[in-house]
Amino acid sequence: AAEADPKSAAIPAEIATLNARANRTEDATRAAGQALAIDPENAEAHWVLGTIFAAELEGRVEAGRPAPTSKPTIDDAISHLERARPSRPLDAGLSVTLGRLYLTKRDFAKARQLLDPVLEREPEHAEAAYLIAQASLGAGDLDAAARSLDVVIAAEPQFTRALIDRAD
């Protein structure tokens, strides 16, 4: 298909997605770059790159993978994921990943802006509730943090980090 329609960004973007899901991140990154060279606004390619960059920043890459030639920055990951977000308005995973990145940047308001809707749609989403607690702690709102941690513990009573944070 790529040879038949070399001007289509959708084809390399789909190839990037397939490679990313198979943990072939080097091939996925290359294909996503090809898609963006054709169409700089291709949301699927931005999603692939943002997801891969976030995983690399968090140290979640497969063993044995060669080190990237240039390490992506948190701003690179955020930029790609923000550009993918309009095409994935209900993607909880994307919102949680972006929320985690904004927490790392200490942008607690932006993290809450992304995570609150996830918890509204999925009230027992323990990871979103935990990240909201972290954002609340960062913003100095201990009562909101405690309420969020209570949600986490109700949803997942063995969520060790939440139990420790609630005790604190």
C-alpha positions in Angstrom: 0.0 0.0 0.0 2.9 2.4 0.8 4.4 1.8 -2.6 1.0 2.2 -4.3 0.3 5.5 -2.6 3.5 7.1 -1.4 1.7 10.5 -0.7 -0.6 9.0 1.9 0.4 9.7 5.5 -2.2 7.3 6.8 -0.2 4.3 5.5 3.1 4.9 7.3 1.1 6.1 10.4 -0.7 2.7 10.5 2.6 0.9 10.0 4.0 2.9 12.9 1.0 1.9 15.1 1.5 -1.8 14.2 5.2 -1.6 14.9 4.6 0.2 18.2 2.0 -2.4 19.3 4.6 -5.1 18.5 7.3 -3.3 20.6 9.3 -2.5 17.5 9.9 1.0 18.6 12.7 1.8 16.2 10.6 0.8 13.2 7.6 2.6 14.7 9.5 5.8 15.2 10.8 5.7 11.6 7.4 5.1 10.1 5.8 7.8 12.3 8.5 10.2 11.1 7.7 9.3 7.5 4.0 10.0 8.1 4.7 13.4 9.7 7.0 14.3 6.8 4.0 13.8 4.5 1.4 15.3 6.9 2.7 17.2 9.9 -0.7 17.0 11.5 -1.2 13.2 11.4 -2.7 12.5 14.8 -1.9 8.8 14.7 1.8 9.4 14.0 1.9 12.0 16.9 0.3 9.4 19.2 2.9 6.8 18.3 5.8 9.2 18.8 4.4 10.6 22.0 3.7 7.2 23.5 7.2 5.9 22.6 8.9 9.1 23.9 6.9 8.9 27.2 7.9 5.2 27.6 11.5 6.1 27.0 11.5 8.9 29.5 9.9 6.6 32.1 12.4 3.9 31.3 9.8 1.5 29.9 11.5 0.2 26.8 12.2 -3.4 25.9 15.5 -4.9 27.0 18.2 -5.1 24.3 16.9 -2.1 22.4 19.8 0.1 21.2 19.9 3.5 22.9 18.2 6.2 20.9 20.6 8.5 19.1 19.0 11.5 20.7 17.0 11.3 23.9 13.5 12.8 23.6 12.6 15.5 26.1 9.5 15.6 28.2 8.4 18.6 26.0 8.7 16.4 22.9 6.5 13.7 24.4 3.9 16.2 25.6 3.9 18.0 22.2 3.2 14.8 20.3 0.6 13.6 22.7 -1.2 17.0 22.8 -1.4 16.9 19.0 -2.9 13.4 19.1 -5.4 14.2 21.8 -8.2 15.8 19.7 -8.5 12.6 17.7 -8.7 10.5 20.9 -11.0 12.5 23.2 -11.9 9.4 25.3 -8.5 7.7 25.4 -7.9 7.3 29.1 -4.4 5.9 28.5 -3.4 9.0 26.6 -4.8 11.3 29.3 -3.1 9.4 32.1 0.2 9.4 30.2 -0.1 13.1 29.6 -1.1 13.7 33.2 1.9 11.9 34.4 4.2 14.0 32.1 2.6 17.2 33.4 3.1 16.0 37.0 6.8 15.5 36.2 6.9 19.1 34.9 5.1 20.2 38.1 2.2 21.6 36.1 -0.4 20.4 38.6 -3.3 22.4 37.1 -2.8 20.9 33.7 -2.5 17.4 35.1 -5.8 17.8 36.9 -7.4 19.3 33.7 -6.5 16.0 31.9 -7.2 13.5 34.7 -10.5 14.8 36.2 -12.5 13.9 33.1 -11.0 10.4 33.1 -12.2 9.9 36.7 -15.6 11.3 35.9 -16.0 8.8 33.1 -14.3 5.9 34.9 -14.9 6.5 38.7 -12.8 3.5 39.7 -9.8 4.3 37.5 -7.2 3.9 40.3 -4.2 5.2 38.4 -6.0 8.4 37.4 -7.2 8.9 41.0 -3.7 8.4 42.3 -2.3 10.9 39.9 -5.0 13.4 40.8 -3.9 12.9 44.5 -0.3 13.6 43.4 -1.4 16.8 41.6 -3.4 17.9 44.6 -0.4 17.2 46.9 1.8 19.2 44.6 -0.7 22.1 44.6 -0.8 22.0 48.4 -4.5 20.8 48.6 -4.2 18.0 51.2 -7.9 17.5 51.6 -8.4 16.9 47.9 -5.4 14.6 47.9 -6.9 12.6 50.8 -10.2 12.3 49.0 -8.5 11.0 45.8 -6.4 8.5 47.8 -9.6 7.2 49.4 -11.0 6.6 45.9 -7.9 4.7 44.9 -8.0 2.6 48.1 -11.7 1.8 47.6 -11.1 0.7 44.0 -7.8 -1.2 44.7 -7.4 -1.9 48.4 -3.8 -3.3 47.8 -2.5 -0.2 46.0 0.6 0.1 48.2 1.7 3.6 47.1 -1.8 4.9 47.8 -1.9 3.3 51.2 1.5 4.7 52.2 0.6 8.2 50.9 -2.8 8.2 52.7 -1.0 7.2 55.9 1.4 10.1 55.5 
